[in-house]
Amino acid sequence: MAIDVDAAFESYETRFVQQFGDKPVGAFGKFGSTMVQRLSREEFEPRLESYLKWHAECKKLLGSGATISDVLVMEFEEAANWLCIEAPNLLEMFSGEVGDLEESVTSTGSHAPSKG
């Protein structure tokens, strides 16, 4: 399925303005854990391609039951942040499925007591 990059850019522009106000291209803001800049249309396309690549990789690994590494999660989250999209917390989605059920893995890879 082809992505309508122009429509995706318009959606990004709306999200950016809602999050940070109507700042000029190149202005900084912090989305999630990432300092991001307002992107021009030309800067947006490679960021969108990066997000789509990491999204597809996560989806493939989740579908196959393979392990998702911390690095993959961080890359996916950063790519989503640049587009002002809140990525799902992939590590916490599966906390408690492996290992000690009294612990869960946080998004930083550290362990925290489970709530239950």
C-alpha positions in Angstrom: 0.0 0.0 0.0 1.4 3.4 -1.0 1.7 6.1 1.5 0.3 9.6 0.6 3.2 11.6 1.9 1.5 14.9 1.4 -1.5 13.8 3.5 0.9 12.3 6.1 2.8 15.7 6.2 -0.4 17.6 6.7 -1.3 15.3 9.7 2.2 15.8 11.1 1.8 19.5 10.8 -1.5 19.4 12.7 0.1 17.2 15.5 3.1 19.4 15.8 1.1 22.6 16.1 -1.2 21.0 18.7 1.8 19.9 20.7 4.1 22.9 20.4 2.1 25.8 19.0 2.7 27.4 15.6 6.5 27.5 15.7 8.7 28.0 12.6 10.4 25.2 10.7 13.5 24.2 12.6 12.1 25.2 16.0 12.7 22.7 18.8 10.3 20.9 21.1 10.5 17.8 23.3 8.2 15.0 22.3 8.5 12.0 24.6 12.1 11.5 25.4 13.4 13.1 22.1 14.2 16.7 21.2 12.6 17.2 17.8 12.5 20.0 15.3 9.6 21.2 13.2 10.3 19.5 9.9 10.0 21.0 6.4 8.2 18.9 3.8 11.7 17.8 2.5 12.9 16.8 5.9 9.7 15.0 6.8 9.9 12.3 4.1 13.1 10.6 5.3 11.7 10.7 8.9 8.5 9.1 7.7 10.5 6.4 5.9 12.4 5.7 9.0 9.2 5.4 11.1 7.6 3.0 8.5 10.8 0.9 8.5 10.9 0.5 12.3 7.1 0.0 12.4 7.3 -2.8 9.9 10.2 -4.4 11.7 8.4 -4.4 15.1 5.2 -5.7 13.4 7.2 -8.5 11.8 8.9 -9.5 15.0 5.7 -9.4 17.1 4.0 -11.5 14.4 6.7 -14.1 14.4 7.0 -14.3 18.2 10.7 -13.2 18.0 12.4 -11.2 20.8 12.3 -7.4 20.4 15.6 -5.8 21.5 15.9 -2.6 23.6 17.7 -1.0 20.6 14.8 -1.7 18.3 12.3 -0.3 20.8 14.4 2.9 21.2 14.7 3.3 17.4 11.0 2.9 16.9 10.1 5.3 19.7 12.6 8.0 18.4 11.2 7.6 14.9 7.7 8.0 16.2 8.6 11.0 18.3 10.0 12.9 15.3 6.6 12.5 13.7 4.8 13.6 17.0 3.3 10.1 17.3 3.2 8.3 20.7 4.5 4.9 20.0 3.1 2.0 22.0 5.3 0.8 24.8 6.4 -2.5 23.3 8.3 -3.8 26.3 5.5 -3.3 28.7 3.0 -4.9 26.4 4.5 -8.3 27.3 5.6 -7.8 30.8 5.0 -10.8 33.0 5.0 -13.3 30.0 8.6 -14.4 30.6 10.5 -14.8 33.8 9.5 -13.7 37.3 5.8 -12.6 37.3 6.6 -10.3 40.2 8.7 -8.1 37.9 8.0 -6.2 34.7 10.4 -4.6 32.3 10.1 -0.9 32.0 10.7 1.1 28.8 14.2 1.8 29.9 15.0 -1.9 30.2 15.2 -1.8 34.0 13.0 -4.0 36.3 10.2 -2.7 38.4 7.8 -4.5 40.7 4.6 -5.5 38.9 1.3 -3.9 39.9 -1.2 -6.5 40.7 
